[in-house]
Amino acid sequence: MMLIAITVLTLSGCVWPSRLPLITAVVLALWLAYPASAYLVGHPPRSDVGLQAATKANVVNRMSGTPGHVLVVQLRMVLTLVLWALAAAGVTVTGAKGVWTSG
């Protein structure tokens, strides 16, 4: 996902190093080849699981446990929502001002 975002930013002119997508692809390939290989052997990607099952496994199942764990999970969810709200506000303000240049 990050590789796609960096490529789009580079093609749109928002990021000036034109080789950044290539460097990112090489780092990603090296990471998948060595550090992540042990994890991927024991946890192969599952193509039969849809978005709903992945969401349930990642959010709903983590909302249980000790009170401390539940507090941390809830705090992370709130901070994520705040971050997305700030990002939306930044896009709105930038769009209202009409300032979409990269420099």
Backbone bond lengths (Angstrom), bond angles and torsions (degrees), N, CA, C in turn:
res aa  C-N    CA-C-N  psi(-1)  N-CA   C-N-CA  omega(-1)  CA-C   N-CA-C  phi
1 M - - - 1.439 - - 1.531 110.38 -
2 M 1.340 115.41 -42.32 1.454 119.05 -179.83 1.528 110.24 -65.16
3 L 1.317 117.11 -38.12 1.465 120.45 179.14 1.522 110.68 -61.90
4 I 1.322 117.03 -40.89 1.463 121.01 178.51 1.528 110.26 -64.94
5 A 1.334 116.85 -44.69 1.463 120.54 -179.74 1.522 111.24 -62.41
6 I 1.325 117.36 -43.35 1.467 120.28 179.97 1.527 110.72 -65.93
7 T 1.323 116.93 -38.47 1.459 120.34 178.41 1.521 111.01 -64.39
8 V 1.331 117.08 -43.43 1.467 120.70 178.73 1.530 110.28 -63.45
9 L 1.332 116.75 -43.71 1.464 119.74 178.66 1.529 111.66 -62.86
10 T 1.318 117.06 -38.02 1.456 120.58 179.25 1.526 110.90 -68.30
11 L 1.322 116.87 -43.83 1.459 120.11 -179.84 1.523 112.18 -67.27
12 S 1.330 117.00 -29.66 1.467 119.82 179.90 1.522 111.97 -83.17
13 G 1.328 117.47 -9.42 1.453 120.94 177.85 1.517 114.08 89.84
14 C 1.331 117.65 6.77 1.465 120.41 179.79 1.525 112.30 -79.41
15 V 1.322 117.23 -19.60 1.463 122.22 177.51 1.520 106.40 -122.42
16 W 1.326 117.09 126.14 1.461 118.79 -172.42 1.520 115.15 -83.32
17 P 1.351 122.63 -28.12 1.474 118.27 179.82 1.530 110.59 -73.47
18 S 1.304 116.95 109.23 1.464 120.46 -175.06 1.528 112.52 -70.45
19 R 1.313 117.87 -18.12 1.464 120.46 -179.81 1.522 112.81 -91.35
20 L 1.315 117.79 1.17 1.455 121.25 -178.11 1.533 112.83 -59.17
21 P 1.352 120.70 -43.39 1.470 119.11 176.41 1.530 112.82 -60.89
22 L 1.331 117.20 -37.28 1.467 120.84 178.59 1.527 110.63 -65.50
23 I 1.315 116.79 -45.33 1.462 120.79 179.08 1.532 110.15 -62.70
24 T 1.324 116.40 -42.25 1.463 120.61 179.05 1.526 110.91 -63.66
25 A 1.318 117.56 -41.10 1.466 121.17 179.01 1.530 110.98 -63.88
26 V 1.326 116.77 -40.46 1.469 120.24 179.09 1.527 110.40 -65.56
27 V 1.339 117.18 -45.27 1.471 120.37 178.90 1.521 110.26 -62.59
28 L 1.324 118.08 -41.68 1.461 121.94 178.52 1.529 110.95 -62.76
29 A 1.320 116.92 -43.91 1.463 120.21 178.90 1.522 111.67 -63.80
30 L 1.324 116.53 -42.05 1.466 119.46 178.23 1.525 111.13 -65.27
31 W 1.334 116.82 -38.84 1.464 120.20 178.47 1.525 110.72 -64.81
32 L 1.326 116.85 -41.81 1.468 119.95 178.97 1.524 111.50 -69.23
33 A 1.335 116.68 -30.98 1.461 120.07 -177.91 1.519 112.53 -73.43
34 Y 1.326 117.99 -36.32 1.459 117.94 -175.38 1.528 114.81 -115.47
35 P 1.322 120.89 -68.16 1.476 118.37 -173.02 1.524 114.22 -65.66
36 A 1.323 117.37 -36.46 1.465 119.15 -176.58 1.520 112.80 -87.06
37 S 1.323 118.35 -8.17 1.464 120.13 -174.83 1.528 111.84 -64.88
38 A 1.328 117.70 -39.36 1.470 119.65 179.46 1.532 110.60 -64.59
39 Y 1.317 117.26 -39.77 1.464 120.38 178.27 1.522 110.85 -67.26
40 L 1.339 116.65 -44.13 1.461 120.25 -176.49 1.524 112.37 -67.78
41 V 1.328 118.17 -25.66 1.465 120.35 176.62 1.529 110.04 -65.97
42 G 1.313 116.56 -42.00 1.456 120.50 -179.01 1.513 114.13 -85.89
43 H 1.330 117.42 -17.18 1.462 122.35 -178.05 1.524 109.51 -133.30
44 P 1.323 118.43 75.83 1.465 118.81 -178.65 1.524 111.13 -67.59
45 P 1.329 117.44 148.50 1.467 119.98 177.72 1.519 110.24 -61.95
46 R 1.309 115.45 136.46 1.465 120.18 -178.00 1.515 109.44 -103.35
47 S 1.305 115.93 114.06 1.461 120.00 -179.01 1.526 112.39 -85.84
48 D 1.334 117.83 -13.20 1.460 120.38 -177.21 1.526 113.02 -85.93
49 V 1.314 118.29 -6.97 1.458 121.71 -177.54 1.529 108.83 -95.08
50 G 1.302 115.91 129.12 1.456 120.69 -179.23 1.513 112.45 -87.55
51 L 1.313 115.26 -176.21 1.459 121.98 -177.88 1.522 111.72 -65.50
52 Q 1.323 117.31 -39.36 1.461 120.27 -179.30 1.520 111.30 -64.29
53 A 1.311 117.24 -42.87 1.465 120.47 179.62 1.532 110.42 -66.56
54 A 1.327 116.48 -38.91 1.464 119.73 179.02 1.527 110.56 -66.93
55 T 1.317 117.67 -39.84 1.461 121.11 178.43 1.519 110.54 -65.63
56 K 1.303 115.84 -42.66 1.466 119.67 179.63 1.528 110.34 -63.54
57 A 1.303 117.12 -42.54 1.460 120.80 -178.44 1.520 111.49 -69.36
58 N 1.309 117.20 -31.58 1.453 119.58 -174.78 1.518 114.64 -92.08
59 V 1.321 118.96 -27.40 1.460 120.56 -176.37 1.520 111.59 -111.85
60 V 1.311 116.67 -55.68 1.460 120.84 -173.11 1.526 111.36 -65.55
61 N 1.320 117.52 -43.98 1.462 120.14 -177.74 1.533 112.51 -69.28
62 R 1.310 117.34 -22.71 1.462 120.47 -179.69 1.524 112.34 -85.70
63 M 1.310 118.15 -4.23 1.461 121.73 -178.45 1.523 112.21 -86.70
64 S 1.301 117.47 17.08 1.457 120.44 177.04 1.526 108.91 -127.65
65 G 1.312 115.15 163.53 1.460 119.80 -179.77 1.507 110.61 132.70
66 T 1.306 115.48 -155.49 1.459 119.92 -179.50 1.527 109.52 -70.12
67 P 1.318 117.26 157.61 1.470 119.50 179.32 1.533 113.29 -57.34
68 G 1.319 117.59 -35.76 1.458 120.61 177.57 1.519 111.96 -65.18
69 H 1.333 116.12 -40.73 1.463 120.79 179.21 1.526 110.31 -65.92
70 V 1.309 116.72 -44.49 1.465 120.75 179.60 1.531 109.95 -61.68
71 L 1.331 117.38 -40.57 1.461 120.90 178.11 1.524 111.44 -61.38
72 V 1.323 116.98 -44.14 1.462 120.80 179.81 1.528 110.72 -64.82
73 V 1.328 117.33 -42.04 1.464 120.71 179.53 1.524 110.13 -64.13
74 Q 1.323 117.30 -43.89 1.460 120.24 178.97 1.527 111.12 -64.41
75 L 1.307 117.25 -40.09 1.456 121.19 177.80 1.526 111.20 -63.00
76 R 1.312 116.84 -42.10 1.465 120.53 177.97 1.518 111.31 -63.12
77 M 1.339 116.62 -39.64 1.468 120.00 179.19 1.528 110.77 -66.14
78 V 1.318 117.42 -42.06 1.467 120.99 178.90 1.521 110.29 -64.60
79 L 1.328 117.58 -44.41 1.465 120.55 179.54 1.526 111.49 -63.99
80 T 1.317 117.10 -35.63 1.462 120.49 176.34 1.519 110.74 -64.10
81 L 1.330 116.52 -44.31 1.465 119.97 178.08 1.533 111.34 -63.80
82 V 1.326 116.98 -39.53 1.468 120.41 177.61 1.525 110.26 -63.48
83 L 1.315 117.11 -43.07 1.459 120.78 179.21 1.524 111.35 -60.85
84 W 1.339 116.67 -45.07 1.464 120.25 178.68 1.529 111.10 -65.58
85 A 1.332 117.36 -36.36 1.460 120.40 177.82 1.529 110.49 -65.26
86 L 1.334 116.91 -42.10 1.467 120.28 177.10 1.531 111.49 -64.17
87 A 1.318 116.69 -38.71 1.465 120.03 177.83 1.528 110.43 -64.57
88 A 1.325 117.04 -42.65 1.465 120.63 178.10 1.522 110.80 -64.47
89 A 1.325 117.14 -40.25 1.461 120.56 177.93 1.525 110.63 -63.93
90 G 1.323 117.14 -40.42 1.460 120.54 177.84 1.513 112.36 -63.13
91 V 1.322 116.65 -40.94 1.465 120.17 177.73 1.522 109.98 -66.26
92 T 1.322 116.98 -41.07 1.462 120.80 -180.00 1.530 111.19 -64.15
93 V 1.320 117.24 -46.26 1.466 120.95 -179.94 1.520 110.60 -64.92
94 T 1.319 116.88 -43.08 1.463 120.43 179.39 1.520 110.53 -63.94
95 G 1.332 116.47 -40.47 1.462 119.88 178.17 1.516 112.26 -66.98
96 A 1.330 117.10 -37.06 1.460 120.38 179.57 1.520 111.55 -67.76
97 K 1.325 116.35 -35.86 1.466 120.13 178.66 1.530 111.98 -79.05
98 G 1.330 115.87 -18.75 1.458 119.57 -178.84 1.511 113.56 74.30
99 V 1.317 116.54 26.24 1.468 121.57 -178.08 1.523 108.37 -106.35
100 W 1.325 116.87 94.06 1.461 120.31 -179.90 1.523 111.11 -117.59
101 T 1.306 119.12 16.94 1.462 121.26 179.78 1.525 109.30 -80.27
102 S 1.307 115.82 158.27 1.461 120.76 -177.14 1.525 112.64 -94.78
103 G 1.256 119.90 -1.33 1.444 119.20 -176.98 1.458 110.72 -131.90
